[in-house]
Each structure stands twice: as structure tokens, then as C-alpha cells.
Amino acid sequence: MTTVTVTHAAALTRLGHALSEGVRTRILLSLREAPARPSDLAEALDVSKQVISNQLACLRGCELVEATREGRSNWYRLADPRLGGALGDLLELVATVDPTCCSPEGCTCA
């Protein structure tokens, strides 16, 4: 087992901060599927480009996403592919702990 350090705790705190806001969480879950441009994320998540821009800046600051410039577009992806698996594990854990939270009828937890 890894000895937990202050650095480990800080990294988990950054992840917790990122997941504490719904749009940021939805961005991370979307980027599990494939890299995306901000305009594509705005359309897919039905939020303004300004909101996406602000939330991507936060996620960059948390070092969870990174951008790659291609021509005139920035493409965002998860900074580490293992993050996608970890998010999937967290989703499974939430469904196990509270099966009604992620029911087909919609989220009952808020």
C-alpha cells in the first residue's frame, strides 16, 4: 500500500473540487469518450461556450485536462487516460451505494 503524503491528499482534493460542480463533472465524463473542442462540449452539454471555457480553465488548473492546438481549434482530453477508468469506477460505486441515485427515471440525489 502506498504511503499517503500531503501531495497525494492535494491531488485528491483537486479531483474533489473538479467533481463538485456539475458542468465540470459532465465535461470529464464526456472526455472519457473522446477528445472534444469547447464548442462541441457546449453543444453536447447544452451550456454556453463561456461556461464551458470557464470550467475548462478550472479543469486545466486542477491538471485534469489538457489542450492540444490543431489549426484554429483547441482539442481537450483527459490529462491521464487512467482518469477515465477512475471516473467509471466512481460511477459504479455511486450506483452501488445508492442504486436509486442513478435510476433511469433520473437522479434522485441532489
Secondary structure as UniProt FT lines:
FT   HELIX           6..19
FT   HELIX           22..33
FT   HELIX           38..45
FT   HELIX           49..61
FT   TURN            62..63
FT   STRAND          65..70
FT   TURN            71..72
FT   STRAND          73..78
FT   HELIX           82..97
FT   TURN            99..102
FT   TURN            104..105
//
